[in-house]
Amino acid sequence: MASDESFSPRPTSSQRSIELLSAIREHVAATIAPEIPKEKRYDVLMVLAALDIVLRELNSGDATLDKAVQAYAEALGEDEGAGQTEALEETLQALSARLSLEIREGQHDGAWQVHRQLRRHAVAVLEEGNPKYLRTRGA
């Protein structure tokens, strides 16, 4: 079979979901939102904001979760590699529990490295969930 450079593989389920949600969001914003009475406009804006969050999460894939694992591992002085989503979630939960315990025990008092890593994680979460907040706060 000859190579066809115009051939592109079938979009993944995640890509199709992103495209579908983007289309829904655009349709609601362009055609439905302007027709909503003022007293219900806030509800539509909440729906659009929720769609924006979901789209950012889908677009980032495991990047935010991977950053969180890296930040917590670095704060604990460990080297954690990337993995599958489920493994990342379990690893993050374990690292978070350990770091929380160590902080409560005073093991990281005055440790600015830990502060920087936790702040980096918080910023990554906000970038995905509420980037406007970061822009307005100059973080």
N, C-alpha and C positions, 0 to 999 in steps of 0.2 A: 504494500500500500504506500503510495507516495505521500510525502509530508505536505500538509496543507497549513501554511502559516496563518491563514485566516480562521482556522478551526480553533475554537476555544472550548475548554471543557464545560460541561453542564455546571451551572451555578450550584453552590452548596445550599443545603437547607437554610443555613444561617444567612447566606447572601440573599436568598429569596425572601426570607423573613424581613431582612433589612429593607429590601426594595418595597415589599408590601406595606410595611409600617410607614416608610417614608411617603409612599403614595397616599396612604390614609391620612397621615398628618397634613400633607399639603392640601388635600381635598377639604379636610375639616377647616383648616386655617383660611383657605381661599373662598370657599363657597358656603360653608355652614356657619362659621363664627360670625361673619358680618351680618347674618340674618337673625342672630340670637338676640332676644330682648336684653336690655342693659342689666336687669336684675339677675339674669342667668349667665352673663358673659364671664364672670369669674369662674363658674363651673367649667366652661369650655376652655378657658385658659389653663385651669388645673389639668384637664385631660391632655392638652397640647404639651404642657410641661412634663407630664408623666411619659408621654410618647417620646419626647426629646431625651429623657433619662434612659429609657429602654433602648433607644437607637444608639446612644453613646456607649452603653454597656455592650450591646451586640457588636458595635464597630471595634471596640477595644479588645474583645475576646478575653483572653486570660491575662492581658497585659497588666491591668490594675491589680489583679490577684497576685500575679508574679512579683510585681513591685512591692506589694505588702509583705510577701514572704521574704524577699530580699532585705527589706528594711528591718523586719523583726530579727532575722538571722544575723544581720550585721550588728544590731544593737546587742545581741547576745554573744557576739564574737564567733559566730558559726558561718559556715559556707553551705547554703542550701541551693540545690540546683532546681531548674524549672521542671515541671512535670505536667501531668494531666490535671484537668480542673478539679476532679474529686480529690486527688492526692494533694493538690495545692491547698484546697480548702481544709483538709485534715492537718496538713503541715502548718498552715497559718493558725489554726485553732490551738494546736499544741504549742507553737512558739509564743503565741499571745498569752496563753495560760502561764507558761514558764516565766515570761518577762513580767507579767502582772505580779506574780508571786515574788519574784526577785525585787521588784520595785517596792512592794509592800514591806519586804524584809529590809529595805534600805541598802541593798547591794549596789544600787545605781545612783545614790545620792551624789549630786554634783557632776554626774556623768553627762556632759554636753553632747557626746556622741549619741547617746540613747535619745536625748531630747531631739536632736536633728533627725534621727531616723524616724521617730514617731511623728514628727512634724511633716516629714517627707511623705509618710503614709497618709496622713490626714489631708494633705494637699492633693495627693493622687485621687483619694476618694471624692473630694470636693470637685476636682476637675471633671470627674465623670458624672457626679450627681447634681452639682450646682455650680457650674463654672462662672455664672454671673456674680456669685458671692465673692469669688476670688478676684474678679475684675474690679468690683466696687471697693474691696478692702485693700487692693494693691498687694496681695500676698504672692 
